[in-house]
């Protein structure tokens, strides 16, 4: 979908939503149209917690290298970062 045609709609489920979230396809990348999906809150959670890790595993088995940010959900990554920060404070 182009930016104009996706306005007001989740790019994953297609439902109209008044509040959409930007899901970064590659966390390390630029925040541009090619690296963003406009998602409803439910699809954003599904994308981060289920789809990205499974796609990463499948592509890894196929020999394609993807960024670390795809290996785990953002929630798992946040927990790891928090743990590292706490260890540094000790």
Backbone as JSON Lines, residues from 0, in Angstrom:
{"i":0,"aa":"X","n":[0.82,-1.18,0.0],"ca":[0.0,0.0,0.0],"c":[0.87,1.25,0.0]}
{"i":1,"aa":"X","n":[0.45,2.2,-0.71],"ca":[1.17,3.47,-0.66],"c":[0.74,4.23,0.58]}
{"i":2,"aa":"X","n":[1.52,5.23,0.93],"ca":[1.19,6.0,2.12],"c":[-0.23,6.57,2.02]}
{"i":3,"aa":"X","n":[-0.56,7.11,0.89],"ca":[-1.87,7.73,0.7],"c":[-2.99,6.71,0.84]}
{"i":4,"aa":"X","n":[-2.83,5.51,0.26],"ca":[-3.9,4.52,0.29],"c":[-3.99,3.79,1.62]}
{"i":5,"aa":"X","n":[-2.93,3.83,2.45],"ca":[-2.97,3.12,3.72],"c":[-3.39,4.01,4.88]}
{"i":6,"aa":"X","n":[-3.63,5.31,4.62],"ca":[-4.0,6.22,5.7],"c":[-5.29,5.76,6.35]}
{"i":7,"aa":"X","n":[-5.24,5.59,7.69],"ca":[-6.42,5.17,8.43],"c":[-6.65,3.68,8.48]}
{"i":8,"aa":"X","n":[-5.79,2.91,7.81],"ca":[-5.97,1.46,7.77],"c":[-4.71,0.75,8.24]}
{"i":9,"aa":"X","n":[-4.91,-0.35,8.96],"ca":[-3.79,-1.2,9.37],"c":[-3.26,-1.89,8.12]}
{"i":10,"aa":"X","n":[-1.95,-1.87,7.92],"ca":[-1.36,-2.49,6.73],"c":[-1.3,-4.0,6.83]}
{"i":11,"aa":"X","n":[-1.64,-4.56,7.99],"ca":[-1.61,-6.01,8.13],"c":[-3.01,-6.62,7.99]}
{"i":12,"aa":"X","n":[-3.97,-6.1,8.75],"ca":[-5.32,-6.68,8.7],"c":[-6.27,-5.9,7.81]}
{"i":13,"aa":"X","n":[-5.93,-4.64,7.5],"ca":[-6.75,-3.83,6.61],"c":[-7.93,-3.14,7.26]}
{"i":14,"aa":"X","n":[-8.12,-3.37,8.55],"ca":[-9.23,-2.71,9.23],"c":[-8.94,-1.24,9.45]}
{"i":15,"aa":"X","n":[-10.0,-0.44,9.41],"ca":[-9.84,0.98,9.69],"c":[-9.61,1.15,11.19]}
{"i":16,"aa":"X","n":[-8.64,1.96,11.53],"ca":[-8.36,2.26,12.94],"c":[-8.03,3.74,13.07]}
{"i":17,"aa":"X","n":[-8.43,4.3,14.19],"ca":[-8.12,5.71,14.41],"c":[-6.72,5.88,14.98]}
{"i":18,"aa":"X","n":[-6.24,4.86,15.68],"ca":[-4.88,4.91,16.24],"c":[-4.08,3.77,15.65]}
{"i":19,"aa":"X","n":[-3.0,4.14,14.95],"ca":[-2.11,3.11,14.39],"c":[-0.74,3.32,14.97]}
{"i":20,"aa":"X","n":[0.03,2.25,15.0],"ca":[1.37,2.31,15.54],"c":[2.36,2.02,14.43]}
{"i":21,"aa":"X","n":[3.55,2.6,14.55],"ca":[4.61,2.35,13.58],"c":[5.44,1.18,14.06]}
{"i":22,"aa":"X","n":[5.47,0.1,13.28],"ca":[6.3,-1.05,13.6],"c":[7.55,-0.95,12.73]}
{"i":23,"aa":"X","n":[8.7,-0.9,13.35],"ca":[9.95,-0.84,12.59],"c":[10.31,-2.24,12.14]}
{"i":24,"aa":"X","n":[10.45,-2.41,10.85],"ca":[10.79,-3.72,10.31],"c":[12.19,-4.11,10.76]}
{"i":25,"aa":"X","n":[13.12,-3.21,10.68],"ca":[14.48,-3.42,11.17],"c":[14.76,-2.32,12.18]}
{"i":26,"aa":"X","n":[14.92,-2.69,13.46],"ca":[15.08,-1.7,14.53],"c":[16.28,-0.8,14.31]}
{"i":27,"aa":"X","n":[17.34,-1.34,13.71],"ca":[18.56,-0.57,13.51],"c":[18.49,0.35,12.3]}
{"i":28,"aa":"X","n":[17.47,0.19,11.5],"ca":[17.39,0.94,10.25],"c":[16.77,2.31,10.41]}
{"i":29,"aa":"X","n":[16.7,3.01,9.29],"ca":[16.11,4.35,9.27],"c":[14.6,4.24,9.43]}
{"i":30,"aa":"X","n":[14.02,5.26,9.97],"ca":[12.57,5.3,10.16],"c":[11.92,5.92,8.92]}
{"i":31,"aa":"X","n":[11.98,5.18,7.82],"ca":[11.42,5.64,6.55],"c":[10.33,4.68,6.1]}
{"i":32,"aa":"X","n":[9.61,5.04,5.05],"ca":[8.51,4.23,4.55],"c":[8.86,2.78,4.27]}
{"i":33,"aa":"X","n":[10.05,2.52,3.76],"ca":[10.45,1.15,3.47],"c":[10.78,0.32,4.69]}
{"i":34,"aa":"X","n":[10.89,0.97,5.84],"ca":[11.22,0.27,7.08],"c":[10.11,0.4,8.11]}
{"i":35,"aa":"X","n":[8.93,0.83,7.69],"ca":[7.82,1.0,8.62],"c":[6.57,0.32,8.1]}
{"i":36,"aa":"X","n":[5.8,-0.22,9.02],"ca":[4.46,-0.69,8.73],"c":[3.53,0.07,9.66]}
{"i":37,"aa":"X","n":[2.42,0.55,9.14],"ca":[1.42,1.21,9.98],"c":[0.42,0.14,10.38]}
{"i":38,"aa":"X","n":[0.39,-0.16,11.69],"ca":[-0.4,-1.27,12.19],"c":[-1.35,-0.82,13.29]}
{"i":39,"aa":"X","n":[-2.46,-1.56,13.42],"ca":[-3.33,-1.34,14.56],"c":[-2.61,-1.92,15.78]}
{"i":40,"aa":"X","n":[-3.0,-1.55,16.99],"ca":[-2.31,-2.06,18.18],"c":[-2.25,-3.59,18.25]}
{"i":41,"aa":"X","n":[-3.33,-4.27,17.88],"ca":[-3.34,-5.74,17.94],"c":[-2.35,-6.36,16.97]}
{"i":42,"aa":"X","n":[-2.33,-5.87,15.74],"ca":[-1.4,-6.4,14.75],"c":[0.05,-6.06,15.1]}
{"i":43,"aa":"X","n":[0.27,-4.9,15.73],"ca":[1.62,-4.53,16.14],"c":[2.16,-5.54,17.14]}
{"i":44,"aa":"X","n":[1.35,-5.91,18.11],"ca":[1.77,-6.92,19.09],"c":[2.01,-8.26,18.41]}
{"i":45,"aa":"X","n":[1.1,-8.67,17.52],"ca":[1.24,-9.94,16.81],"c":[2.51,-9.95,15.96]}
{"i":46,"aa":"X","n":[2.79,-8.84,15.28],"ca":[3.98,-8.75,14.43],"c":[5.24,-8.9,15.27]}
{"i":47,"aa":"X","n":[5.33,-8.15,16.37],"ca":[6.54,-8.16,17.19],"c":[6.75,-9.45,17.96]}
{"i":48,"aa":"X","n":[5.67,-10.04,18.46],"ca":[5.83,-11.21,19.33],"c":[5.79,-12.54,18.61]}
{"i":49,"aa":"X","n":[5.14,-12.61,17.46],"ca":[5.0,-13.9,16.78],"c":[5.59,-13.95,15.37]}
{"i":50,"aa":"X","n":[5.24,-12.98,14.55],"ca":[5.62,-13.05,13.14],"c":[7.11,-12.82,12.92]}
{"i":51,"aa":"X","n":[7.65,-11.72,13.45],"ca":[9.08,-11.42,13.22],"c":[9.99,-12.56,13.66]}
{"i":52,"aa":"X","n":[9.83,-13.1,14.89],"ca":[10.72,-14.2,15.29],"c":[10.59,-15.44,14.41]}
{"i":53,"aa":"X","n":[9.38,-15.76,13.95],"ca":[9.19,-16.95,13.1],"c":[9.78,-16.74,11.71]}
{"i":54,"aa":"X","n":[9.6,-15.55,11.15],"ca":[10.19,-15.25,9.84],"c":[11.71,-15.28,9.94]}
{"i":55,"aa":"X","n":[12.24,-14.73,11.03],"ca":[13.68,-14.74,11.25],"c":[14.21,-16.17,11.26]}
{"i":56,"aa":"X","n":[13.56,-17.05,12.0],"ca":[14.0,-18.45,12.09],"c":[13.96,-19.12,10.72]}
{"i":57,"aa":"X","n":[12.89,-18.91,9.96],"ca":[12.77,-19.52,8.63],"c":[13.85,-19.0,7.69]}
{"i":58,"aa":"X","n":[14.08,-17.7,7.69],"ca":[15.09,-17.13,6.8],"c":[16.5,-17.52,7.22]}
{"i":59,"aa":"X","n":[16.71,-17.66,8.52],"ca":[18.02,-18.09,9.03],"c":[18.31,-19.52,8.55]}
{"i":60,"aa":"X","n":[17.3,-20.39,8.59],"ca":[17.47,-21.76,8.1],"c":[17.77,-21.78,6.61]}
{"i":61,"aa":"X","n":[17.26,-20.77,5.89],"ca":[17.5,-20.67,4.45],"c":[18.85,-20.03,4.14]}
{"i":62,"aa":"X","n":[19.57,-19.63,5.18],"ca":[20.9,-19.05,4.99],"c":[20.92,-17.55,4.78]}
{"i":63,"aa":"X","n":[19.81,-16.9,5.06],"ca":[19.75,-15.45,4.89],"c":[20.03,-14.79,6.23]}
{"i":64,"aa":"X","n":[20.95,-13.84,6.23],"ca":[21.29,-13.13,7.46],"c":[20.39,-11.92,7.64]}
{"i":65,"aa":"X","n":[19.78,-11.84,8.8],"ca":[18.94,-10.7,9.16],"c":[19.46,-10.1,10.45]}
{"i":66,"aa":"X","n":[19.09,-8.88,10.74],"ca":[19.56,-8.23,11.97],"c":[19.09,-8.98,13.22]}
{"i":67,"aa":"X","n":[19.84,-8.81,14.28],"ca":[19.5,-9.43,15.56],"c":[18.11,-9.03,16.02]}
{"i":68,"aa":"X","n":[17.69,-7.82,15.71],"ca":[16.39,-7.33,16.17],"c":[15.24,-8.2,15.68]}
{"i":69,"aa":"X","n":[15.46,-9.01,14.66],"ca":[14.42,-9.9,14.17],"c":[14.37,-11.21,14.93]}
{"i":70,"aa":"X","n":[15.41,-11.56,15.64],"ca":[15.47,-12.87,16.28],"c":[14.47,-13.0,17.43]}
{"i":71,"aa":"X","n":[14.28,-11.93,18.17],"ca":[13.41,-11.98,19.33],"c":[12.43,-10.83,19.28]}
{"i":72,"aa":"X","n":[11.34,-10.99,20.02],"ca":[10.36,-9.91,20.06],"c":[10.95,-8.69,20.76]}
{"i":73,"aa":"X","n":[10.34,-7.55,20.53],"ca":[10.83,-6.33,21.18],"c":[10.7,-6.43,22.69]}
{"i":74,"aa":"X","n":[9.76,-7.22,23.17],"ca":[9.57,-7.35,24.61],"c":[10.72,-8.15,25.21]}
{"i":75,"aa":"X","n":[11.16,-9.19,24.52],"ca":[12.3,-9.98,24.96],"c":[13.57,-9.12,24.91]}
{"i":76,"aa":"X","n":[13.73,-8.36,23.85],"ca":[14.89,-7.49,23.72],"c":[14.9,-6.44,24.83]}
{"i":77,"aa":"X","n":[13.74,-5.88,25.15],"ca":[13.66,-4.88,26.21],"c":[14.04,-5.48,27.56]}
{"i":78,"aa":"X","n":[13.6,-6.71,27.81],"ca":[13.95,-7.38,29.07],"c":[15.45,-7.62,29.15]}
{"i":79,"aa":"X","n":[16.06,-8.03,28.04],"ca":[17.52,-8.24,28.02],"c":[18.27,-6.94,28.26]}
{"i":80,"aa":"X","n":[17.82,-5.87,27.62],"ca":[18.47,-4.56,27.79],"c":[18.34,-4.07,29.22]}
{"i":81,"aa":"X","n":[17.18,-4.29,29.81],"ca":[16.95,-3.89,31.2],"c":[17.86,-4.68,32.14]}
{"i":82,"aa":"X","n":[17.98,-5.98,31.88],"ca":[18.85,-6.83,32.7],"c":[20.3,-6.37,32.6]}
{"i":83,"aa":"X","n":[20.77,-6.06,31.4],"ca":[22.14,-5.58,31.22],"c":[22.37,-4.26,31.94]}
{"i":84,"aa":"X","n":[21.38,-3.37,31.89],"ca":[21.5,-2.08,32.57],"c":[21.58,-2.27,34.08]}
{"i":85,"aa":"X","n":[20.8,-3.19,34.6],"ca":[20.83,-3.46,36.04],"c":[22.17,-4.06,36.46]}
{"i":86,"aa":"X","n":[22.73,-4.92,35.61],"ca":[24.03,-5.53,35.91],"c":[25.14,-4.48,35.92]}
{"i":87,"aa":"X","n":[25.04,-3.49,35.04],"ca":[26.05,-2.42,34.99],"c":[26.02,-1.57,36.26]}
{"i":88,"aa":"X","n":[24.84,-1.41,36.84],"ca":[24.7,-0.6,38.05],"c":[25.31,-1.27,39.27]}
{"i":89,"aa":"X","n":[25.45,-2.59,39.24],"ca":[25.98,-3.33,40.39],"c":[27.45,-3.12,40.58]}
